[in-house]
Amino acid sequence: LYSVKVLDENNQAPISRIIAALNWCVENEMNVVNMSFGTLAKSKILQDAIERADEAGVLMVAAAGNGGEADGSTVEYPAAYPQVLGIGSVNQKMEVSEFSSRGKGVDLVALPWGFYGVQSGTSFAAPHVTAVAGILWAQNRSKTSAEIASLLRASANAAWDEQEAGNGIVDLDYAEQVADTYQVSAENKVSQSNEDQLTEYAVPTVVQARWAAHAVEGGMQ
C-alpha cells in the first residue's frame, strides 16, 4: 500500500502534480490507484496521463465530486474519464447523498465506514471501492484491470435509479461469489463518460479534495 502525496495544506494540487504522480504509479507498477479529488476543468494532458495508466493496466478509481446540490448531473475529472471508475456517495439511510454528483459518469456508489464512524464526501466513498477492487484482484491476479472494473459494475447492488447511482452500491460479498465464473460483457467493459458536459481549459488548473467533515456528538466525523 503506497501513499503518493499530491495535495497541499489547502487540499489542492496542480494538474502537473497529478500527472507526475500517475506517471510514478505506472513506472512503479501500481495495480489500483485511488484519486479522492476532482476538477470541472477538462485537460488534454491529464487525459493523456489517464490513458497511459489505463494502457499500462492500472485500475483507476476517483471521487465523482460533491456538486450534487449545485449541479447533480456533472461528474468531475478524473472520474469523468471513461477509463476511470467514478464513485458517488450514499448516506446512512442508503440513499444517494444530496451532495454527491450523480448521473452519467458515475459507475458505483459506496458508503464508507470509518473506524470512528461514517465519513462523508465522495472522496471517502472512492477508497472504499478501491479497497474492494484490491481484495478482488488479490484473489485472482490473472484478471486484468478491465475485468476487475467490469466485475465491480456487474456485481453492484442495483437498488437505485441508474441515473442516480450508476450501476449501484459496491457489493464485495456478491462480487466474491461470482468472481470465478464472471465473464466480461460488452455493456460493462467501459464506463459512461460525461465529457461532453465539461469544458476544456487552456492553462493547467488545480484539483480539490472531495471530502467533508461534520461535527457530531463526541468529536469530528
WOMO-V754193 format. One record per pair of residues at least 12 apart in sequence whose C-alpha atoms are under 10 Angstrom apart, sorted by the first residue. I is the first residue (numbers start at 1). J is the second residue. If there is no record, write none. Layout:
# WOMO-V754193
<<I & J> <I & J>>
This chain:
# WOMO-V754193
<<1 & 30> <1 & 32> <2 & 25> <2 & 30> <2 & 33> <3 & 33> <3 & 34> <4 & 18> <4 & 21> <4 & 22> <4 & 24> <4 & 25> <4 & 33> <4 & 34> <5 & 17> <5 & 18> <5 & 21> <6 & 18> <6 & 19> <6 & 20> <6 & 21> <6 & 35> <6 & 207> <7 & 37> <7 & 206> <7 & 207> <7 & 208> <7 & 209> <8 & 208> <8 & 209> <10 & 208> <10 & 209> <11 & 37> <11 & 206> <11 & 207> <11 & 208> <11 & 209> <11 & 210> <11 & 211> <12 & 37> <12 & 38> <12 & 205> <12 & 206> <12 & 207> <12 & 208> <12 & 209> <13 & 37> <13 & 38> <13 & 205> <13 & 206> <13 & 207> <13 & 208> <13 & 209> <14 & 204> <14 & 205> <14 & 206> <14 & 207> <14 & 208> <15 & 39> <15 & 43> <15 & 45> <15 & 46> <15 & 203> <15 & 204> <15 & 205> <15 & 206> <15 & 207> <16 & 45> <16 & 46> <16 & 204> <16 & 205> <16 & 206> <17 & 206> <17 & 207> <18 & 35> <18 & 37> <18 & 46> <18 & 49> <18 & 206> <18 & 207> <19 & 45> <19 & 46> <19 & 47> <19 & 48> <19 & 49> <19 & 50> <20 & 46> <20 & 49> <21 & 49> <22 & 35> <22 & 46> <22 & 49> <22 & 50> <22 & 52> <22 & 53> <22 & 58> <22 & 60> <23 & 49> <23 & 50> <23 & 52> <23 & 53> <24 & 53> <25 & 53> <25 & 56> <25 & 58> <26 & 49> <26 & 52> <26 & 53> <26 & 54> <26 & 55> <26 & 56> <26 & 57> <26 & 58> <27 & 53> <27 & 56> <29 & 53> <29 & 56> <29 & 57> <29 & 58> <30 & 53> <30 & 56> <30 & 57> <30 & 58> <30 & 59> <31 & 53> <31 & 56> <31 & 57> <31 & 58> <31 & 59> <31 & 60> <31 & 133> <31 & 134> <31 & 137> <31 & 138> <31 & 144> <31 & 145> <32 & 57> <32 & 58> <32 & 59> <32 & 60> <32 & 61> <32 & 130> <32 & 131> <32 & 133> <32 & 134> <32 & 137> <32 & 145> <33 & 53> <33 & 58> <33 & 59> <33 & 60> <33 & 61> <33 & 62> <33 & 84> <33 & 127> <33 & 130> <33 & 134> <34 & 59> <34 & 60> <34 & 61> <34 & 62> <34 & 63> <34 & 84> <34 & 85> <34 & 123> <34 & 126> <34 & 127> <34 & 128> <34 & 129> <34 & 130> <34 & 131> <35 & 60> <35 & 61> <35 & 62> <35 & 63> <35 & 64> <35 & 77> <35 & 78> <35 & 79> <35 & 84> <35 & 85> <35 & 86> <35 & 123> <35 & 126> <35 & 127> <35 & 130> <35 & 209> <35 & 210> <36 & 61> <36 & 62> <36 & 63> <36 & 64> <36 & 65> <36 & 78> <36 & 79> <36 & 87> <36 & 121> <36 & 122> <36 & 123> <36 & 124> <36 & 125> <36 & 126> <36 & 127> <36 & 207> <36 & 208> <36 & 209> <36 & 210> <36 & 211> <37 & 62> <37 & 63> <37 & 64> <37 & 65> <37 & 66> <37 & 76> <37 & 77> <37 & 78> <37 & 79> <37 & 122> <37 & 123> <37 & 126> <37 & 206> <37 & 207> <37 & 208> <37 & 209> <37 & 210> <37 & 211> <38 & 62> <38 & 63> <38 & 64> <38 & 65> <38 & 66> <38 & 75> <38 & 76> <38 & 77> <38 & 78> <38 & 79> <38 & 80> <38 & 122> <38 & 123> <38 & 206> <38 & 207> <38 & 208> <38 & 209> <38 & 210> <39 & 64> <39 & 65> <39 & 75> <39 & 76> <39 & 77> <39 & 78> <39 & 79> <39 & 80> <39 & 198> <39 & 205> <39 & 206> <39 & 207> <39 & 208> <39 & 209> <39 & 210> <40 & 65> <40 & 67> <40 & 74> <40 & 75> <40 & 76> <40 & 77> <40 & 78> <40 & 80> <40 & 195> <40 & 197> <40 & 198> <40 & 199> <40 & 200> <40 & 201> <40 & 205> <40 & 206> <40 & 207> <40 & 208> <41 & 76> <41 & 77> <41 & 78> <41 & 198> <41 & 199> <41 & 200> <41 & 201> <41 & 202> <41 & 203> <41 & 204> <41 & 205> <41 & 206> <41 & 207> <42 & 76> <42 & 77> <42 & 78> <42 & 80> <42 & 81> <42 & 195> <42 & 196> <42 & 197> <42 & 198> <42 & 199> <42 & 200> <42 & 201> <42 & 202> <42 & 204> <42 & 205> <43 & 77> <43 & 78> <43 & 199> <43 & 200> <43 & 201> <43 & 202> <43 & 203> <43 & 204> <43 & 205> <44 & 200> <44 & 201> <44 & 202> <44 & 204> <45 & 204> <46 & 77> <46 & 78> <46 & 81> <46 & 204> <47 & 77> <47 & 78> <47 & 81> <47 & 83> <50 & 78> <50 & 81> <50 & 82> <50 & 83> <50 & 84> <51 & 81> <51 & 82> <51 & 83> <51 & 84> <53 & 83> <54 & 83> <54 & 84> <54 & 145> <54 & 146> <55 & 83> <55 & 145> <56 & 145> <57 & 144> <57 & 145> <57 & 146> <58 & 83> <58 & 84> <58 & 144> <58 & 145> <58 & 146> <59 & 83> <59 & 84> <59 & 85> <59 & 130> <59 & 133> <59 & 134> <59 & 144> <59 & 145> <59 & 146> <59 & 147> <59 & 148> <59 & 149> <60 & 78> <60 & 79> <60 & 83> <60 & 84> <60 & 85> <60 & 86> <60 & 130> <60 & 133> <60 & 145> <60 & 149> <61 & 78> <61 & 79> <61 & 83> <61 & 84> <61 & 85> <61 & 86> <61 & 87> <61 & 107> <61 & 126> <61 & 127> <61 & 128> <61 & 129> <61 & 130> <61 & 133> <61 & 149> <62 & 76> <62 & 77> <62 & 78> <62 & 79> <62 & 80> <62 & 81> <62 & 84> <62 & 85> <62 & 86> <62 & 87> <62 & 88> <62 & 106> <62 & 122> <62 & 123> <62 & 125> <62 & 126> <62 & 127> <62 & 129> <62 & 130> <62 & 210> <63 & 75> <63 & 76> <63 & 77> <63 & 78> <63 & 79> <63 & 80> <63 & 84> <63 & 85> <63 & 86> <63 & 87> <63 & 88> <63 & 89> <63 & 100> <63 & 101> <63 & 106> <63 & 109> <63 & 121> <63 & 122> <63 & 123> <63 & 124> <63 & 125> <63 & 126> <63 & 127> <63 & 209> <63 & 210> <63 & 211> <64 & 76> <64 & 77> <64 & 78> <64 & 79> <64 & 80> <64 & 85> <64 & 86> <64 & 87> <64 & 88> <64 & 89> <64 & 100> <64 & 101> <64 & 102> <64 & 103> <64 & 105> <64 & 106> <64 & 107> <64 & 108> <64 & 109> <64 & 121> <64 & 122> <64 & 123> <64 & 125> <64 & 126> <64 & 210> <65 & 77> <65 & 78> <65 & 79> <65 & 80> <65 & 86> <65 & 87> <65 & 88> <65 & 89> <65 & 99> <65 & 100> <65 & 101> <65 & 102> <65 & 106> <65 & 121> <65 & 122> <65 & 123> <65 & 208> <65 & 209> <65 & 210> <65 & 211> <66 & 88> <66 & 89> <66 & 97> <66 & 98> <66 & 99> <66 & 100> <66 & 101> <66 & 102> <66 & 120> <66 & 121> <66 & 122> <66 & 123> <66 & 209> <66 & 210> <66 & 211> <66 & 212> <67 & 98> <67 & 99> <67 & 100> <67 & 101> <67 & 102> <67 & 122> <67 & 210> <68 & 88> <68 & 96> <68 & 97> <68 & 98> <68 & 99> <68 & 100> <68 & 101> <68 & 102> <68 & 103> <69 & 97> <69 & 98> <69 & 99> <69 & 100> <69 & 101> <70 & 98> <70 & 99> <70 & 100> <70 & 101> <71 & 99> <71 & 100> <71 & 101> <71 & 102> <72 & 98> <72 & 99> <72 & 100> <72 & 101> <72 & 102> <72 & 103> <72 & 104> <72 & 164> <73 & 100> <73 & 101> <73 & 102> <73 & 103> <73 & 104> <73 & 105> <73 & 106> <73 & 163> <73 & 164> <73 & 194> <73 & 197> <74 & 100> <74 & 101> <74 & 102> <74 & 103> <74 & 104> <74 & 105> <74 & 106> <74 & 194> <74 & 195> <74 & 197> <74 & 198> <75 & 87> <75 & 88> <75 & 100> <75 & 101> <75 & 102> <75 & 103> <75 & 104> <75 & 105> <75 & 106> <75 & 193> <75 & 194> <75 & 195> <75 & 197> <75 & 198> <76 & 101> <76 & 105> <76 & 106> <76 & 194> <76 & 195> <76 & 197> <76 & 198> <76 & 207> <77 & 105> <77 & 194> <77 & 195> <77 & 198> <77 & 207> <78 & 207> <79 & 105> <79 & 106> <79 & 107> <79 & 126> <79 & 191> <79 & 193> <79 & 194> <80 & 104> <80 & 105> <80 & 106> <80 & 107> <80 & 191> <80 & 192> <80 & 193> <80 & 194> <80 & 195> <80 & 196> <80 & 197> <80 & 198> <81 & 105> <81 & 190> <81 & 191> <81 & 192> <81 & 193> <81 & 194> <81 & 195> <82 & 105> <82 & 106> <82 & 107> <82 & 189> <82 & 190> <82 & 191> <82 & 192> <82 & 193> <82 & 194> <82 & 195> <83 & 146> <83 & 149> <83 & 189> <83 & 190> <83 & 191> <83 & 192> <83 & 193> <84 & 105> <84 & 106> <84 & 107> <84 & 149> <84 & 190> <84 & 191> <84 & 192> <84 & 193> <85 & 105> <85 & 106> <85 & 107> <85 & 108> <85 & 126> <85 & 129> <85 & 130> <85 & 149> <85 & 150> <85 & 152> <85 & 153> <85 & 190> <85 & 191> <85 & 192> <85 & 193> <86 & 101> <86 & 102> <86 & 104> <86 & 105> <86 & 106> <86 & 107> <86 & 108> <86 & 109> <86 & 122> <86 & 126> <86 & 129> <86 & 166> <86 & 191> <86 & 192> <86 & 193> <87 & 100> <87 & 101> <87 & 102> <87 & 105> <87 & 106> <87 & 107> <87 & 108> <87 & 109> <87 & 110> <87 & 122> <87 & 123> <87 & 124> <87 & 125> <87 & 126> <87 & 127> <87 & 128> <87 & 129> <87 & 130> <87 & 165> <87 & 166> <87 & 169> <87 & 170> <88 & 100> <88 & 101> <88 & 102> <88 & 103> <88 & 105> <88 & 106> <88 & 107> <88 & 108> <88 & 109> <88 & 110> <88 & 111> <88 & 121> <88 & 122> <88 & 123> <88 & 124> <88 & 125> <88 & 126> <88 & 164> <88 & 165> <88 & 166> <88 & 168> <88 & 169> <89 & 101> <89 & 102> <89 & 106> <89 & 108> <89 & 109> <89 & 110> <89 & 111> <89 & 112> <89 & 120> <89 & 121> <89 & 122> <89 & 123> <89 & 124> <89 & 125> <89 & 126> <89 & 165> <89 & 169> <90 & 109> <90 & 110> <90 & 111> <90 & 112> <90 & 120> <90 & 121> <90 & 122> <90 & 125> <90 & 165> <90 & 169> <91 & 110> <91 & 111> <91 & 112> <91 & 118> <91 & 119> <91 & 120> <91 & 121> <92 & 111> <92 & 112> <92 & 113> <92 & 118> <92 & 119> <92 & 120> <93 & 111> <94 & 109> <94 & 110> <94 & 111> <94 & 159> <94 & 160> <94 & 169> <95 & 109> <95 & 111> <95 & 159> <95 & 160> <95 & 164> <95 & 165> <96 & 109> <96 & 110> <96 & 111> <96 & 160> <96 & 161> <96 & 164> <96 & 165> <96 & 168> <96 & 169> <97 & 109> <97 & 111> <97 & 120> <97 & 121> <97 & 122> <97 & 164> <97 & 165> <99 & 120> <99 & 121> <99 & 122> <100 & 120> <100 & 121> <100 & 122> <100 & 164> <100 & 165> <100 & 210> <101 & 122> <101 & 164> <101 & 165> <102 & 162> <102 & 163> <102 & 164> <102 & 165> <102 & 166> <103 & 161> <103 & 162> <103 & 163> <103 & 164> <103 & 165> <103 & 166> <103 & 192> <103 & 193> <103 & 194> <104 & 162> <104 & 163> <104 & 164> <104 & 165> <104 & 166> <104 & 191> <104 & 192> <104 & 193> <104 & 194> <104 & 195> <104 & 197> <105 & 163> <105 & 165> <105 & 166> <105 & 191> <105 & 192> <105 & 193> <105 & 194> <105 & 195> <106 & 162> <106 & 163> <106 & 164> <106 & 165> <106 & 166> <106 & 167> <106 & 168> <106 & 191> <106 & 192> <106 & 193> <106 & 194> <107 & 149> <107 & 150> <107 & 152> <107 & 153> <107 & 156> <107 & 162> <107 & 165> <107 & 166> <107 & 167> <107 & 168> <107 & 169> <107 & 170> <107 & 188> <107 & 190> <107 & 191> <107 & 192> <107 & 193> <108 & 125> <108 & 126> <108 & 129> <108 & 152> <108 & 153> <108 & 156> <108 & 157> <108 & 158> <108 & 162> <108 & 164> <108 & 165> <108 & 166> <108 & 167> <108 & 168> <108 & 169> <108 & 170> <108 & 171> <108 & 191> <109 & 122> <109 & 125> <109 & 126> <109 & 128> <109 & 129> <109 & 156> <109 & 157> <109 & 164> <109 & 165> <109 & 166> <109 & 167> <109 & 168> <109 & 169> <109 & 170> <109 & 171> <110 & 122> <110 & 124> <110 & 125> <110 & 126> <110 & 127> <110 & 128> <110 & 129> <110 & 156> <110 & 165> <110 & 168> <110 & 169> <110 & 170> <110 & 171> <111 & 124> <111 & 125> <111 & 126> <111 & 128> <111 & 129> <111 & 169> <111 & 170> <112 & 124> <112 & 125> <112 & 126> <112 & 127> <112 & 128> <112 & 129> <113 & 125> <113 & 128> <114 & 128> <114 & 221> <116 & 219> <116 & 220> <116 & 221> <117 & 216> <117 & 220> <117 & 221> <118 & 221> <119 & 211> <119 & 212> <119 & 213> <119 & 214> <119 & 220> <119 & 221> <120 & 210> <120 & 211> <120 & 212> <120 & 213> <120 & 214> <120 & 221> <121 & 209> <121 & 210> <121 & 211> <121 & 212> <121 & 213> <122 & 209> <122 & 210> <122 & 211> <122 & 212> <123 & 209> <123 & 210> <123 & 211> <123 & 212> <124 & 209> <124 & 210> <124 & 211> <124 & 212> <125 & 170> <125 & 210> <125 & 211> <126 & 210> <128 & 170> <129 & 152> <129 & 169> <129 & 170> <129 & 171> <129 & 172> <131 & 172> <132 & 148> <132 & 152> <132 & 170> <132 & 171> <132 & 172> <132 & 173> <132 & 175> <132 & 176> <133 & 145> <133 & 148> <133 & 149> <133 & 151> <133 & 152> <133 & 170> <133 & 172> <133 & 175> <134 & 148> <135 & 172> <135 & 176> <136 & 148> <136 & 151> <136 & 152> <136 & 172> <136 & 175> <136 & 176> <136 & 179> <137 & 179> <139 & 176> <139 & 179> <139 & 180> <140 & 179> <140 & 180> <143 & 179> <146 & 184> <146 & 188> <146 & 189> <146 & 190> <147 & 179> <147 & 182> <147 & 183> <147 & 184> <147 & 185> <147 & 188> <147 & 189> <147 & 190> <148 & 175> <148 & 179> <148 & 184> <148 & 189> <149 & 184> <149 & 188> <149 & 189> <149 & 190> <149 & 191> <150 & 182> <150 & 183> <150 & 184> <150 & 185> <150 & 186> <150 & 187> <150 & 188> <150 & 189> <150 & 190> <150 & 191> <151 & 175> <151 & 176> <151 & 178> <151 & 179> <151 & 182> <151 & 183> <151 & 184> <151 & 185> <151 & 188> <151 & 189> <152 & 167> <152 & 168> <152 & 169> <152 & 170> <152 & 171> <152 & 172> <152 & 174> <152 & 175> <152 & 176> <152 & 179> <152 & 188> <153 & 166> <153 & 167> <153 & 168> <153 & 169> <153 & 170> <153 & 171> <153 & 175> <153 & 187> <153 & 188> <153 & 189> <153 & 190> <153 & 191> <154 & 167> <154 & 168> <154 & 170> <154 & 171> <154 & 174> <154 & 175> <154 & 178> <154 & 182> <154 & 183> <154 & 184> <154 & 185> <154 & 187> <154 & 188> <154 & 189> <155 & 167> <155 & 168> <155 & 169> <155 & 170> <155 & 171> <155 & 172> <155 & 173> <155 & 174> <155 & 175> <155 & 176> <155 & 177> <155 & 178> <155 & 179> <155 & 182> <156 & 168> <156 & 169> <156 & 170> <156 & 171> <156 & 172> <156 & 173> <156 & 174> <156 & 175> <157 & 169> <157 & 170> <157 & 171> <157 & 172> <157 & 174> <157 & 175> <158 & 170> <158 & 171> <166 & 191> <166 & 192> <167 & 188> <167 & 191>>
